[in-house]
Amino acid sequence: MEAVPPKLYGGTERIVAYLTDELVELGHEVTLFASGDSQTRGSLVPVWPHALRLDAGMRDYLAPHIILLETLARRAHEFDVIHLHIDYLGYPLLERMDVPFVTTLHGRLDLPELRPLYEAFPDVPVVSISNSQREPLPIANYVETIYHGLPEDLLSPGTGEGGYLAFIGRISPEKAPDAAIRIAAAGGMNIKIAAKIDKVDQAYFEEHIEQSFSLPHVEYIGEIDESRKSEFLGNAAGLLFPIAWREPFGLAMIEAMACGTPVIAMRRGSVPEIIEHGVSGFIVDTEEEAIAAVARLPELDRGRVRRAFEDRFTGRRMAEDYTRLYERLIALEQPARLKLA
């Protein structure tokens, strides 16, 4: 659906890119099956010329995914282990092949259709990206929880001297930018919003958000690419993360931490696993608590926020965690070079 890494928004593809490159850096042979406009330090197999989401003429998103799986199936014998990032699409195929595989679940697991699906595939090994993510679907065969990570030098620490609050990601009910705008206003601070608006969220935007963009304390920037994140997040006094859903991980939180920027986040989903209250940010239960936390942002040491990222959320740590999992899956001593897909 997106290039690896994505040109703009795309958390899953960004993680796939970071993981692939870090595994190569560790000395493994990695083959990446992705869109042709992807960039990787591994060996790229372009199964479609370009990312599907940005193709205005694309009408059947499933067809290129079937091509991807067929291309992978024809070459599966070349690999020691196969790592899927397309949810359950590959289960029927790979469960019938004699190659170890694992799937990282990047999305929500509280959809009612998923329970019967995992009852039909009770043995497929899956990785959760937080322990909280597992709770709605405890019957899946979880083999590990592995937190996301970013390359250590991807984002640079900033001073926060811009004096504004940041919101980054998507304009959607789950991400609650309306709450972020209210919190900033009540906290007496400006807010800059760097986010995309999907077609599915257009009605929510028009009804709940659009009029707010004319408020004097609100500045809408739109989607930003990787090259602008250090400046945007590093100059912010804090990141507002007032989610209204069970967030499986929340990449924006560790991006902010990498910039030394503390996070004010609602206690939902993975937040308590990512943010250390009073160290890398503040975990709150209400908008009123979030407003109070805005005033406390200067209490937090931005250098310590950055160190919290370095201690737990680097791409190298993520790649090492997955390497240990791959070794378990192939039940062999670690070879000098693993061939991964």
C-alpha positions as a Python dict, from the first residue, in 0.01 Angstrom:
ca = {
    (1, 'M'): (0, 0, 0),
    (2, 'E'): (296, 232, 67),
    (3, 'A'): (654, 244, -48),
    (4, 'V'): (917, 113, 195),
    (5, 'P'): (992, 356, 349),
    (6, 'P'): (680, 562, 276),
    (7, 'K'): (709, 897, 105),
    (8, 'L'): (476, 1053, 365),
    (9, 'Y'): (254, 877, 622),
    (10, 'G'): (291, 503, 679),
    (11, 'G'): (399, 359, 1011),
    (12, 'T'): (411, -9, 909),
    (13, 'E'): (623, 52, 601),
    (14, 'R'): (855, 277, 798),
    (15, 'I'): (917, 1, 1050),
    (16, 'V'): (973, -254, 771),
    (17, 'A'): (1233, -21, 620),
    (18, 'Y'): (1414, 33, 949),
    (19, 'L'): (1410, -338, 1033),
    (20, 'T'): (1537, -442, 690),
    (21, 'D'): (1826, -198, 694),
    (22, 'E'): (1925, -282, 1052),
    (23, 'L'): (1924, -656, 974),
    (24, 'V'): (2153, -592, 677),
    (25, 'E'): (2378, -387, 906),
    (26, 'L'): (2393, -687, 1139),
    (27, 'G'): (2523, -899, 850),
    (28, 'H'): (2211, -1084, 735),
    (29, 'E'): (2091, -1127, 377),
    (30, 'V'): (1746, -973, 344),
    (31, 'T'): (1510, -980, 47),
    (32, 'L'): (1230, -724, 54),
    (33, 'F'): (911, -787, -144),
    (34, 'A'): (753, -444, -187),
    (35, 'S'): (656, -173, -435),
    (36, 'G'): (908, -74, -699),
    (37, 'D'): (952, 278, -560),
    (38, 'S'): (1088, 136, -233),
    (39, 'Q'): (1445, 193, -120),
    (40, 'T'): (1632, -62, 86),
    (41, 'R'): (1975, -185, 179),
    (42, 'G'): (1843, -535, 117),
    (43, 'S'): (1761, -694, -219),
    (44, 'L'): (1438, -544, -352),
    (45, 'V'): (1184, -757, -538),
    (46, 'P'): (941, -503, -693),
    (47, 'V'): (605, -677, -708),
    (48, 'W'): (424, -362, -827),
    (49, 'P'): (579, -55, -990),
    (50, 'H'): (475, 194, -724),
    (51, 'A'): (286, 233, -396),
    (52, 'L'): (-85, 158, -424),
    (53, 'R'): (-223, 431, -195),
    (54, 'L'): (-86, 711, -411),
    (55, 'D'): (-204, 551, -738),
    (56, 'A'): (-523, 736, -833),
    (57, 'G'): (-611, 475, -1095),
    (58, 'M'): (-588, 174, -864),
    (59, 'R'): (-926, 6, -811),
    (60, 'D'): (-839, -344, -686),
    (61, 'Y'): (-585, -326, -405),
    (62, 'L'): (-604, -699, -341),
    (63, 'A'): (-473, -810, -683),
    (64, 'P'): (-118, -674, -633),
    (65, 'H'): (-107, -841, -292),
    (66, 'I'): (-189, -1177, -453),
    (67, 'I'): (92, -1116, -701),
    (68, 'L'): (321, -1043, -405),
    (69, 'L'): (231, -1370, -235),
    (70, 'E'): (271, -1574, -553),
    (71, 'T'): (611, -1416, -619),
    (72, 'L'): (715, -1499, -264),
    (73, 'A'): (583, -1856, -289),
    (74, 'R'): (794, -1927, -597),
    (75, 'R'): (1108, -1822, -413),
    (76, 'A'): (1022, -1938, -60),
    (77, 'H'): (1272, -2225, -73),
    (78, 'E'): (1557, -1971, -89),
    (79, 'F'): (1499, -1839, 263),
    (80, 'D'): (1563, -1954, 617),
    (81, 'V'): (1263, -1764, 747),
    (82, 'I'): (987, -1544, 604),
    (83, 'H'): (863, -1238, 792),
    (84, 'L'): (518, -1108, 689),
    (85, 'H'): (381, -758, 745),
    (86, 'I'): (49, -796, 558),
    (87, 'D'): (-158, -935, 843),
    (88, 'Y'): (-334, -1264, 768),
    (89, 'L'): (-323, -1263, 386),
    (90, 'G'): (-33, -1506, 373),
    (91, 'Y'): (-159, -1761, 626),
    (92, 'P'): (-331, -2010, 388),
    (93, 'L'): (-27, -2014, 160),
    (94, 'L'): (262, -2022, 405),
    (95, 'E'): (105, -2269, 645),
    (96, 'R'): (127, -2521, 361),
    (97, 'M'): (494, -2451, 281),
    (98, 'D'): (797, -2599, 447),
    (99, 'V'): (956, -2267, 548),
    (100, 'P'): (940, -2107, 895),
    (101, 'F'): (743, -1784, 895),
    (102, 'V'): (615, -1522, 1134),
    (103, 'T'): (377, -1229, 1103),
    (104, 'T'): (402, -900, 1288),
    (105, 'L'): (55, -767, 1366),
    (106, 'H'): (65, -391, 1318),
    (107, 'G'): (-301, -300, 1359),
    (108, 'R'): (-600, -328, 1586),
    (109, 'L'): (-715, -671, 1702),
    (110, 'D'): (-1058, -584, 1841),
    (111, 'L'): (-1250, -650, 1519),
    (112, 'P'): (-1512, -928, 1557),
    (113, 'E'): (-1405, -1101, 1235),
    (114, 'L'): (-1060, -1177, 1373),
    (115, 'R'): (-1160, -1432, 1638),
    (116, 'P'): (-1302, -1688, 1392),
    (117, 'L'): (-1005, -1626, 1162),
    (118, 'Y'): (-753, -1709, 1434),
    (119, 'E'): (-963, -2004, 1541),
    (120, 'A'): (-913, -2129, 1184),
    (121, 'F'): (-536, -2061, 1204),
    (122, 'P'): (-453, -2135, 1569),
    (123, 'D'): (-89, -2227, 1510),
    (124, 'V'): (42, -1944, 1293),
    (125, 'P'): (314, -1761, 1491),
    (126, 'V'): (251, -1390, 1536),
    (127, 'V'): (437, -1102, 1698),
    (128, 'S'): (252, -832, 1890),
    (129, 'I'): (393, -480, 1896),
    (130, 'S'): (273, -423, 2254),
    (131, 'N'): (129, -642, 2526),
    (132, 'S'): (-184, -428, 2526),
    (133, 'Q'): (-244, -510, 2160),
    (134, 'R'): (-304, -876, 2253),
    (135, 'E'): (-589, -822, 2497),
    (136, 'P'): (-886, -823, 2253),
    (137, 'L'): (-757, -1138, 2081),
    (138, 'P'): (-593, -1365, 2341),
    (139, 'I'): (-637, -1683, 2132),
    (140, 'A'): (-372, -1595, 1872),
    (141, 'N'): (-39, -1779, 1885),
    (142, 'Y'): (179, -1497, 2012),
    (143, 'V'): (545, -1592, 2011),
    (144, 'E'): (686, -1254, 2124),
    (145, 'T'): (612, -889, 2186),
    (146, 'I'): (868, -675, 2007),
    (147, 'Y'): (847, -299, 2036),
    (148, 'H'): (915, -82, 1734),
    (149, 'G'): (1243, 103, 1700),
    (150, 'L'): (1395, 388, 1501),
    (151, 'P'): (1750, 426, 1369),
    (152, 'E'): (1941, 599, 1645),
    (153, 'D'): (2059, 884, 1422),
    (154, 'L'): (1733, 928, 1226),
    (155, 'L'): (1597, 1214, 1437),
    (156, 'S'): (1797, 1475, 1624),
    (157, 'P'): (1727, 1613, 1971),
    (158, 'G'): (1586, 1964, 1979),
    (159, 'T'): (1555, 2237, 2238),
    (160, 'G'): (1179, 2287, 2236),
    (161, 'E'): (1237, 2658, 2189),
    (162, 'G'): (951, 2685, 1940),
    (163, 'G'): (721, 2700, 2240),
    (164, 'Y'): (431, 2517, 2075),
    (165, 'L'): (262, 2182, 2122),
    (166, 'A'): (281, 1930, 1838),
    (167, 'F'): (30, 1685, 1696),
    (168, 'I'): (143, 1444, 1425),
    (169, 'G'): (-18, 1155, 1240),
    (170, 'R'): (-373, 1137, 1106),
    (171, 'I'): (-680, 1354, 1133),
    (172, 'S'): (-915, 1082, 1258),
    (173, 'P'): (-1150, 1017, 1552),
    (174, 'E'): (-907, 761, 1697),
    (175, 'K'): (-621, 1010, 1710),
    (176, 'A'): (-848, 1284, 1858),
    (177, 'P'): (-695, 1601, 1716),
    (178, 'D'): (-1005, 1785, 1843),
    (179, 'A'): (-897, 1699, 2197),
    (180, 'A'): (-542, 1815, 2121),
    (181, 'I'): (-675, 2152, 2001),
    (182, 'R'): (-885, 2193, 2318),
    (183, 'I'): (-596, 2095, 2545),
    (184, 'A'): (-360, 2342, 2379),
    (185, 'A'): (-616, 2623, 2405),
    (186, 'A'): (-687, 2559, 2772),
    (187, 'G'): (-316, 2527, 2840),
    (188, 'G'): (-251, 2866, 2685),
    (189, 'M'): (-26, 2733, 2406),
    (190, 'N'): (-18, 2727, 2029),
    (191, 'I'): (-47, 2394, 1852),
    (192, 'K'): (99, 2288, 1519),
    (193, 'I'): (-70, 1995, 1345),
    (194, 'A'): (124, 1783, 1095),
    (195, 'A'): (-123, 1522, 978),
    (196, 'K'): (-288, 1368, 674),
    (197, 'I'): (-661, 1352, 606),
    (198, 'D'): (-778, 1021, 457),
    (199, 'K'): (-1096, 1001, 251),
    (200, 'V'): (-1254, 779, 516),
    (201, 'D'): (-1204, 1058, 772),
    (202, 'Q'): (-1321, 1347, 554),
    (203, 'A'): (-1662, 1375, 723),
    (204, 'Y'): (-1503, 1379, 1070),
    (205, 'F'): (-1261, 1649, 954),
    (206, 'E'): (-1533, 1868, 810),
    (207, 'E'): (-1761, 1834, 1112),
    (208, 'H'): (-1517, 1846, 1401),
    (209, 'I'): (-1181, 1987, 1290),
    (210, 'E'): (-1195, 2214, 986),
    (211, 'Q'): (-1341, 2513, 1167),
    (212, 'S'): (-1070, 2485, 1432),
    (213, 'F'): (-798, 2556, 1177),
    (214, 'S'): (-906, 2920, 1174),
    (215, 'L'): (-844, 2958, 1548),
    (216, 'P'): (-547, 3184, 1629),
    (217, 'H'): (-362, 2922, 1831),
    (218, 'V'): (-387, 2649, 1563),
    (219, 'E'): (-155, 2603, 1265),
    (220, 'Y'): (-218, 2319, 1020),
    (221, 'I'): (95, 2209, 834),
    (222, 'G'): (-30, 1897, 655),
    (223, 'E'): (165, 1575, 605),
    (224, 'I'): (540, 1603, 656),
    (225, 'D'): (815, 1368, 544),
    (226, 'E'): (1102, 1228, 748),
    (227, 'S'): (1334, 1518, 668),
    (228, 'R'): (1109, 1768, 849),
    (229, 'K'): (1033, 1569, 1163),
    (230, 'S'): (1342, 1662, 1364),
    (231, 'E'): (1266, 2031, 1327),
    (232, 'F'): (892, 1993, 1382),
    (233, 'L'): (915, 1767, 1687),
    (234, 'G'): (1245, 1900, 1822),
    (235, 'N'): (1120, 2258, 1839),
    (236, 'A'): (797, 2155, 2016),
    (237, 'A'): (761, 2192, 2392),
    (238, 'G'): (567, 1866, 2393),
    (239, 'L'): (375, 1619, 2180),
    (240, 'L'): (4, 1578, 2245),
    (241, 'F'): (-113, 1218, 2201),
    (242, 'P'): (-475, 1225, 2324),
    (243, 'I'): (-582, 902, 2156),
    (244, 'A'): (-940, 780, 2183),
    (245, 'W'): (-873, 416, 2098),
    (246, 'R'): (-657, 118, 2194),
    (247, 'E'): (-339, 227, 2013),
    (248, 'P'): (-133, -86, 1929),
    (249, 'F'): (195, 106, 1953),
    (250, 'G'): (206, 473, 1857),
    (251, 'L'): (518, 547, 1655),
    (252, 'A'): (477, 921, 1707),
    (253, 'M'): (559, 877, 2076),
    (254, 'I'): (906, 736, 2017),
    (255, 'E'): (969, 982, 1733),
    (256, 'A'): (907, 1263, 1981),
    (257, 'M'): (1127, 1094, 2241),
    (258, 'A'): (1408, 1066, 1985),
    (259, 'C'): (1386, 1446, 1952),
    (260, 'G'): (1397, 1487, 2329),
    (261, 'T'): (1037, 1604, 2326),
    (262, 'P'): (817, 1484, 2613),
    (263, 'V'): (477, 1330, 2540),
    (264, 'I'): (142, 1396, 2702),
    (265, 'A'): (-65, 1086, 2627),
    (266, 'M'): (-398, 936, 2728),
    (267, 'R'): (-377, 612, 2925),
    (268, 'R'): (-502, 388, 2646),
    (269, 'G'): (-357, 93, 2457),
    (270, 'S'): (21, 78, 2454),
    (271, 'V'): (81, 418, 2615),
    (272, 'P'): (179, 288, 2963),
    (273, 'E'): (427, 51, 2797),
    (274, 'I'): (596, 326, 2596),
    (275, 'I'): (588, 637, 2817),
    (276, 'E'): (752, 645, 3158),
    (277, 'H'): (539, 887, 3358),
    (278, 'G'): (744, 1180, 3484),
    (279, 'V'): (1045, 1083, 3273),
    (280, 'S'): (958, 1073, 2902),
    (281, 'G'): (624, 1243, 2946),
    (282, 'F'): (298, 1239, 3137),
    (283, 'I'): (25, 974, 3120),
    (284, 'V'): (-320, 1121, 3181),
    (285, 'D'): (-676, 996, 3208),
    (286, 'T'): (-872, 1311, 3122),
    (287, 'E'): (-838, 1629, 2922),
    (288, 'E'): (-825, 1821, 3249),
    (289, 'E'): (-521, 1619, 3355),
    (290, 'A'): (-364, 1678, 3014),
    (291, 'I'): (-412, 2053, 3052),
    (292, 'A'): (-242, 2040, 3392),
    (293, 'A'): (42, 1835, 3239),
    (294, 'V'): (106, 2107, 2979),
    (295, 'A'): (214, 2341, 3258),
    (296, 'R'): (450, 2073, 3391),
    (297, 'L'): (640, 2011, 3068),
    (298, 'P'): (935, 2232, 3174),
    (299, 'E'): (992, 1997, 3468),
    (300, 'L'): (1110, 1722, 3234),
    (301, 'D'): (1473, 1692, 3124),
    (302, 'R'): (1484, 1668, 2743),
    (303, 'G'): (1818, 1490, 2759),
    (304, 'R'): (1661, 1224, 2978),
    (305, 'V'): (1370, 1192, 2732),
    (306, 'R'): (1620, 1124, 2455),
    (307, 'R'): (1804, 868, 2670),
    (308, 'A'): (1474, 687, 2731),
    (309, 'F'): (1449, 647, 2355),
    (310, 'E'): (1809, 528, 2323),
    (311, 'D'): (1763, 274, 2602),
    (312, 'R'): (1451, 107, 2464),
    (313, 'F'): (1344, 208, 2115),
    (314, 'T'): (1634, 200, 1872),
    (315, 'G'): (1618, 14, 1543),
    (316, 'R'): (1923, -190, 1641),
    (317, 'R'): (1747, -323, 1951),
    (318, 'M'): (1442, -409, 1738),
    (319, 'A'): (1654, -595, 1482),
    (320, 'E'): (1837, -789, 1753),
    (321, 'D'): (1506, -890, 1910),
    (322, 'Y'): (1378, -1018, 1576),
    (323, 'T'): (1703, -1200, 1503),
    (324, 'R'): (1669, -1395, 1827),
    (325, 'L'): (1312, -1480, 1731),
    (326, 'Y'): (1418, -1595, 1383),
    (327, 'E'): (1677, -1824, 1543),
    (328, 'R'): (1409, -1977, 1761),
    (329, 'L'): (1182, -2030, 1462),
    (330, 'I'): (1440, -2210, 1254),
    (331, 'A'): (1558, -2401, 1563),
    (332, 'L'): (1923, -2379, 1461),
    (333, 'E'): (2231, -2214, 1594),
    (334, 'Q'): (2269, -1870, 1444),
    (335, 'P'): (2434, -1907, 1102),
    (336, 'A'): (2691, -1658, 987),
    (337, 'R'): (2435, -1508, 751),
    (338, 'L'): (2059, -1556, 753),
    (339, 'K'): (1859, -1514, 436),
    (340, 'L'): (1539, -1336, 524),
    (341, 'A'): (1230, -1226, 336),
}
